[in-house]
């Protein structure tokens, strides 16, 4: 789950499209849904709650 405290962020969710979340928005991210952050405002503050607490993160950086 992600709750936006301040600012905005744009996420892309596999099979669902791209969504912009703004201050006060909340989104439930189902387990194992592939997603990525596209961009965010400089003042972004959010709370992210994950369960289970252990998961793998894969970087898609162009430097790898």
C-alpha positions as CSV (number, residue, x, y, z in Angstrom):
1,X,0.0,0.0,0.0
2,X,1.2,3.5,-0.8
3,X,-0.1,6.7,0.8
4,X,1.0,10.1,-0.6
5,X,1.7,12.6,2.2
6,X,3.0,15.4,0.0
7,X,3.8,16.0,-3.7
8,X,3.1,13.5,-6.5
9,X,4.4,10.4,-8.1
10,X,3.7,8.5,-11.4
11,X,3.7,4.7,-11.4
12,X,3.2,2.2,-14.2
13,X,1.5,-1.0,-13.3
14,X,1.8,-4.1,-15.6
15,X,-1.4,-4.6,-17.4
16,X,-3.1,-1.6,-15.8
17,X,-1.4,1.4,-17.2
18,X,0.2,4.6,-15.8
19,X,-1.3,6.5,-12.8
20,X,-0.4,9.7,-11.1
21,X,-0.9,9.8,-7.4
22,X,-1.2,13.1,-5.5
23,X,-1.3,14.3,-1.9
24,X,-3.9,12.3,0.0
25,X,-4.2,9.5,-2.6
26,X,-3.7,5.9,-1.5
27,X,-3.2,2.8,-3.7
28,X,-3.2,-0.9,-2.9
29,X,-0.5,-2.7,-4.9
30,X,-1.5,-6.4,-5.2
31,X,1.3,-8.9,-4.4
32,X,3.6,-9.7,-7.3
33,X,2.2,-7.0,-9.6
34,X,5.1,-5.6,-11.6
35,X,5.4,-1.8,-11.3
36,X,7.8,1.0,-11.6
37,X,8.1,4.6,-10.7
38,X,8.2,6.8,-13.8
39,X,8.8,10.2,-12.1
40,X,8.1,12.1,-8.9
41,X,7.9,15.7,-7.7
42,X,10.9,17.1,-5.7
43,X,8.8,17.4,-2.6
44,X,7.4,13.8,-2.6
45,X,6.8,12.2,0.8
46,X,5.0,8.9,1.1
47,X,4.3,6.0,3.3
48,X,4.7,2.5,1.8
49,X,3.6,-0.6,3.8
50,X,4.6,-4.0,2.4
51,X,3.7,-7.5,3.4
52,X,5.4,-9.8,3.4
53,X,8.4,-7.7,4.5
54,X,10.9,-9.7,2.3
55,X,10.8,-9.2,-1.4
56,X,13.2,-8.8,-4.4
57,X,13.9,-5.5,-6.1
58,X,15.1,-5.5,-9.6
59,X,16.9,-2.4,-11.0
60,X,16.3,-1.6,-14.6
61,X,18.9,1.1,-14.7
62,X,20.7,1.8,-18.0
63,X,24.0,1.6,-16.1
64,X,23.6,-2.1,-15.5
